[in-house]
Amino acid sequence: MKTVLITGASRGLGLALVQTFYELEYKVYAVVRAANAYDMLTKMYPNVSVLIADVTHESYKEQLSQFISNTEINVVINNAGSAGTSGIDTRRSTGDQLIYEFETHCVGALSTVNAVLSNEHILPPSVIVNISSRRGSLNMQATGAAMGIKCSFSYRIAKAAQNMLSLCMADDLESMGIKVISVHPGALLTKMAPADATLTPEQSASRLVKILEDSNVKSRDFICLETGKLPW
Ligand SMILES: NC(=O)c1ccc[n+]([C@@H]2O[C@H](COP(=O)([O-])OP(=O)(O)OC[C@H]3O[C@@H](n4cnc5c(N)ncnc54)[C@H](OP(=O)(O)O)[C@@H]3O)[C@@H](O)[C@H]2O)c1
């Protein structure tokens, strides 16, 4: 039985990914922040193992490491994320906002991977998926494609940092046979929905799972689940 670890599984894309992998009979390990999300998931999907943890907490890596100890995880999906605050221009952006989003999208993702790799006696995962965003694309920002969008600086900066993390890990983990990709899941009809959202989280989840199941994933790809590929 294949295994998958998904963070941010309480709602939106994370929850849809849990359901999609569950239906494909994967053993699912899910990370949520709140007790009510734990109750909901364990009721809906009795075979899903759920950890209550905040990916920004200093004990997160240790908590996760214990949760999955002696377990082989085939696919890791760093999905937990938040959109940032009203800091959508220079004056309204603060260091605290930047640090918070960086800790969620970048440090949290790194902690997840380090926890999975912490047991040297377990085979490493085959794919690490960092759920990124078109808003993290430096190329799109530099060419004016993101000009005037109402998206916080902290979110854009954190996703750009997460993209660099993906590429650093792709280089570093290649010799272990681990592929690392970044994925823009589309403009989704979730709590975080941007103004142009049209894709349901279920549609996005099933597109991602199809790509992973087809095994045609190439490390260092920045995939867009709406249009194909994105420029870094
Ligand atoms: N929606 C879009 O159009 C869109 C576009 C591009 C990229 N994305 C990315 O897709 C991913 C999923 O987004 P979504 O649209 O499904 O958003 P969502 O419905 O707001 O879900 C976000 C999930 O992340 C969890 N989370 C946030 N901060 C966390 C933390 N510190 N520790 C643990 N869990 C945390 C939330 O848990 P709680 O329930 O506890 O808050 C929730 O489960 C995110 O990484 C987002 O940046 C979304």
The ligand as an SDF file (V2000), in Angstrom:
LIG
                    3D

 48 52  0  0  0  0  0  0  0  0999 V2000
   -6.8430   28.9590   -3.1060 N   0  0  0  0  0  0  0  0  0  0  0  0
   -6.0660   29.2740   -4.1330 C   0  0  0  0  0  0  0  0  0  0  0  0
   -6.5330   29.8500   -5.1590 O   0  0  0  0  0  0  0  0  0  0  0  0
   -4.5970   28.9620   -4.1090 C   0  0  0  0  0  0  0  0  0  0  0  0
   -3.8120   29.3910   -5.1830 C   0  0  0  0  0  0  0  0  0  0  0  0
   -2.4570   29.0980   -5.1790 C   0  0  0  0  0  0  0  0  0  0  0  0
   -1.9080   28.3850   -4.1450 C   0  0  0  0  0  0  0  0  0  0  0  0
   -2.6860   27.9830   -3.0990 N   0  0  0  0  0  0  0  0  0  0  0  0
   -2.0350   27.2230   -2.0300 C   0  0  0  0  0  0  0  0  0  0  0  0
   -2.7260   26.0040   -1.8450 O   0  0  0  0  0  0  0  0  0  0  0  0
   -2.5820   25.5670   -0.4690 C   0  0  0  0  0  0  0  0  0  0  0  0
   -3.9550   25.2360    0.0840 C   0  0  0  0  0  0  0  0  0  0  0  0
   -4.7430   26.4120    0.0420 O   0  0  0  0  0  0  0  0  0  0  0  0
   -6.3420   26.3930    0.1250 P   0  0  0  0  0  0  0  0  0  0  0  0
   -6.8170   27.2280   -0.9840 O   0  0  0  0  0  0  0  0  0  0  0  0
   -6.8250   24.9920    0.3070 O   0  0  0  0  0  0  0  0  0  0  0  0
   -6.5140   27.2540    1.4620 O   0  0  0  0  0  0  0  0  0  0  0  0
   -7.4120   27.0610    2.7790 P   0  0  0  0  0  0  0  0  0  0  0  0
   -8.7500   26.5100    2.4510 O   0  0  0  0  0  0  0  0  0  0  0  0
   -7.3130   28.3680    3.4680 O   0  0  0  0  0  0  0  0  0  0  0  0
   -6.6190   25.9130    3.6010 O   0  0  0  0  0  0  0  0  0  0  0  0
   -5.3720   26.1950    4.1850 C   0  0  0  0  0  0  0  0  0  0  0  0
   -4.9940   24.9980    5.0390 C   0  0  0  0  0  0  0  0  0  0  0  0
   -3.6930   25.2210    5.6000 O   0  0  0  0  0  0  0  0  0  0  0  0
   -3.7940   25.0340    7.0170 C   0  0  0  0  0  0  0  0  0  0  0  0
   -2.7910   25.8330    7.7030 N   0  0  0  0  0  0  0  0  0  0  0  0
   -2.5450   27.1620    7.5810 C   0  0  0  0  0  0  0  0  0  0  0  0
   -1.5390   27.5290    8.3780 N   0  0  0  0  0  0  0  0  0  0  0  0
   -1.1300   26.4040    9.0380 C   0  0  0  0  0  0  0  0  0  0  0  0
   -0.1570   26.1260   10.0140 C   0  0  0  0  0  0  0  0  0  0  0  0
    0.6440   27.0880   10.4890 N   0  0  0  0  0  0  0  0  0  0  0  0
   -0.0240   24.8460   10.4650 N   0  0  0  0  0  0  0  0  0  0  0  0
   -0.8320   23.8610   10.0080 C   0  0  0  0  0  0  0  0  0  0  0  0
   -1.7920   24.0590    9.0870 N   0  0  0  0  0  0  0  0  0  0  0  0
   -1.9450   25.3100    8.6140 C   0  0  0  0  0  0  0  0  0  0  0  0
   -5.2140   25.4550    7.3690 C   0  0  0  0  0  0  0  0  0  0  0  0
   -5.5640   24.9390    8.6440 O   0  0  0  0  0  0  0  0  0  0  0  0
   -6.7050   25.6290    9.5930 P   0  0  0  0  0  0  0  0  0  0  0  0
   -8.0170   25.0400    9.1410 O   0  0  0  0  0  0  0  0  0  0  0  0
   -6.3070   25.2210   10.9500 O   0  0  0  0  0  0  0  0  0  0  0  0
   -6.6250   27.1160    9.3690 O   0  0  0  0  0  0  0  0  0  0  0  0
   -5.9600   24.7940    6.2120 C   0  0  0  0  0  0  0  0  0  0  0  0
   -6.0830   23.4090    6.4360 O   0  0  0  0  0  0  0  0  0  0  0  0
   -1.8790   26.7150    0.2510 C   0  0  0  0  0  0  0  0  0  0  0  0
   -0.5100   26.4450    0.3700 O   0  0  0  0  0  0  0  0  0  0  0  0
   -2.0910   27.9030   -0.6740 C   0  0  0  0  0  0  0  0  0  0  0  0
   -1.0930   28.8810   -0.5490 O   0  0  0  0  0  0  0  0  0  0  0  0
   -4.0220   28.2490   -3.0710 C   0  0  0  0  0  0  0  0  0  0  0  0
  1  2  1  0
  2  3  2  0
  2  4  1  0
  4  5  1  0
  4 48  2  0
  5  6  2  0
  6  7  1  0
  7  8  2  0
  8  9  1  0
  8 48  1  0
  9 10  1  0
  9 46  1  0
 10 11  1  0
 11 12  1  0
 11 44  1  0
 12 13  1  0
 13 14  1  0
 14 15  2  0
 14 16  1  0
 14 17  1  0
 17 18  1  0
 18 19  2  0
 18 20  1  0
 18 21  1  0
 21 22  1  0
 22 23  1  0
 23 24  1  0
 23 42  1  0
 24 25  1  0
 25 26  1  0
 25 36  1  0
 26 27  1  0
 26 35  1  0
 27 28  2  0
 28 29  1  0
 29 30  1  0
 29 35  2  0
 30 31  1  0
 30 32  2  0
 32 33  1  0
 33 34  2  0
 34 35  1  0
 36 37  1  0
 36 42  1  0
 37 38  1  0
 38 39  2  0
 38 40  1  0
 38 41  1  0
 42 43  1  0
 44 45  1  0
 44 46  1  0
 46 47  1  0
M  CHG  2   8   1  16  -1
M  END
$$$$
